Amino acid sequence: MHEARAALRKGTAADHGRLDALFGGFRLSNPQDYRAFLTAHAMALTAVEQALDAAGFASTLEDWPDRKRGDAVAADLSAIGEAMPTTLSAPPLDTSAAQWGAAYVIEGSRLGGALLARSVPEGMPKSYLGSAQPPGSWRKFLDNLDKALPLPQDVAHATESARATFGLFEQAGKMVRGATD
């Protein structure tokens, strides 16, 4: 039990660490950095959500439409006078395992978002970082993930997809960071 989630956590630890270090460099209390942070997330998140939609992930995870946050990041950008950026190209999500790997990354990012929202000054929009799910939502997601990835090759494919998704966020962060430095 819980083998898939443990394998994904272990298999993506270095990617997650690099991403945390990169986005940890954005001072969310600074309006320019916050704008850049939201822009980078919009570039990657919306690409992954659109790819999951195109792959029919809603038929795999019934509450998928309620979990999406693309509209929230777009609303926050609009509230600070910023247009939605062009999305990047999502990694291929042509198998169920690949879809679960990508969803693992974007669902996991929601957990950190609640903590990061505390760094955003009052008066700044926080729809994206503050978009909470009902209690137990993350646990439910992980339980479904474990059931969906019963075979080692499924876990390996999901891990590859998760790493590519982390890489997409890293690419977006570097692009935006380079534009603001």
N, C-alpha and C positions, 0 to 999 in steps of 0.2 A: 504494500500500500504506500502511496505517496512517492513511488519511485520516479515517476516522470517529472514531478515538480522538483525533486531533489537533484535529478540529473540536469534539468534545465538550469537550475540555480548554479550548480557547479560548472556546467559547460559554458555559461555566459558570464561568469564572475569577472574575468579580466575585461570583457567588453563593458560590463556594467560599471566597473571601477573607472575605466577611461571616460565614460560618459558622465559619471558623477563629477570627476575632476574637471572636465570641460565646462559643464553647466554650473558647477560650483564657482566658477570664475565670474559668472554674471551676478552682479550685485542687484538684487531685485528691489532694493530700496532706492535705486537710482533709475529715474524714468527712462533714460536712454538704454540702459542695460535691460530693463524689464521689457521694453519694446523689442529689443533684439532677441531676448529669450522667447517671447511669444511668437515672434516671426519665425525663428528656427523651429519651434515646436509645430507651428502651423504647416511649415514646409514638409515636415516628415509625417506628422500625425495624420493629416488629411489624406496624404498619399496612401498610407497603410489602411486607413478606414475605407477609402474608396476601393482599394484592391480587395479587402475583405468583403465589401458589399458585392462587388463584381463576381467574386468567387462563390457567393451564396452562403456566407457564414451565418446569416440569420437563420437558416434552416438547420444549422449545427448547434448554435447556441441561441436558445429561444429569446433571451433578454438582450441580445446583441444590440438591437436598435436603441435601447435605453442606456446602454453603456457608452455609446459614441459621444465624443467631446469636440468634434470638429466645429460644430455650431458655437460652442462656448468660446473656443479660442478665436473664432472669427468675430464674435460679439465683443470680446475684450479688445481685439485690435481695432475694431471700428470705434469703440468708446474712447480710444486714445488717438483717433485720427489717422490710423494706419490701415491701408488696404491689405486684403489677403494677398500673401505672396504666391508666386507660382509654386506648385507642389513639385517635389522631386519624384523620381520614378521608384515605386515600391519594388521590393524584391519579388520574384515570382511566388505566387501563392496558389500553385496548381494542385496541391494535395491537401487533404484535411490536416495532416501533420504540420505542413508548412503554415497553414492558417492558424493553427493553435500556437505555434511558435511566435508568430507575429503578434497575435492577440495577447500572449503572455507578457510581451514587452510593454504594450500600450496600457494594458490593465494594471500592470505593476507600477507604471509611472504615476498612476492615480494616487497610490499610497503616499509617495513622496510629495505629491502636489499639495496635500493638506498641510504638511509641515512647511513647505516653501511659501504657501499663501500667507503665513504669519510674517514673512519678511517684506511683503508688499505693503507700502504705506496706505493708510486710510485715504479714501477718495479715489484710489486707483481700482480699476475693474479686476475682479478675481473669479469670474465665472469658470474659467478653465481650471485653475489650480484649486478652486474651492468646490469643484463638482463632486459631491460625495455620492456614494451609492448606499442603498439600504444596508443595515447591519448584516453581516454574514455574506455579503456579495462576493468578496475576494475568496473566501473559503469555498463558496459554491462554485466559483470559477475554477479554482484549483481541483476540486473534486471532479468536475466535468473533464478537466484537462487530463487527470490521471486515468479516467475511464477511456478517454479518446485515444490515448497513446499506450496501448498495452504491450506492444512489441519493441524490442531494442531498436530496430530500424526506424520505427515511428518516432521514438524519442530522439534518435540521431538526426532525423530529417527536421523535426521541430527545433532542435538546438541549432542546426544550421540556419534555419529561417529566423530564429530569434537573434542570432549573431548578426545576420544581415540587416535585421530591423534596428538593432542597436547601432550598426554601422551607418544606417540612413540618418538616424538622429545625430550621430557624430558628424557626418558630412554636413548636415544643415547647420549645426552649431559652429563648425569651423568656417563655413561660408559667411555666416552672419557675423561671427566674431572678427573675421578678417575685414569685413566691411566697416566695422565700428572702431577698430584699432587704429 
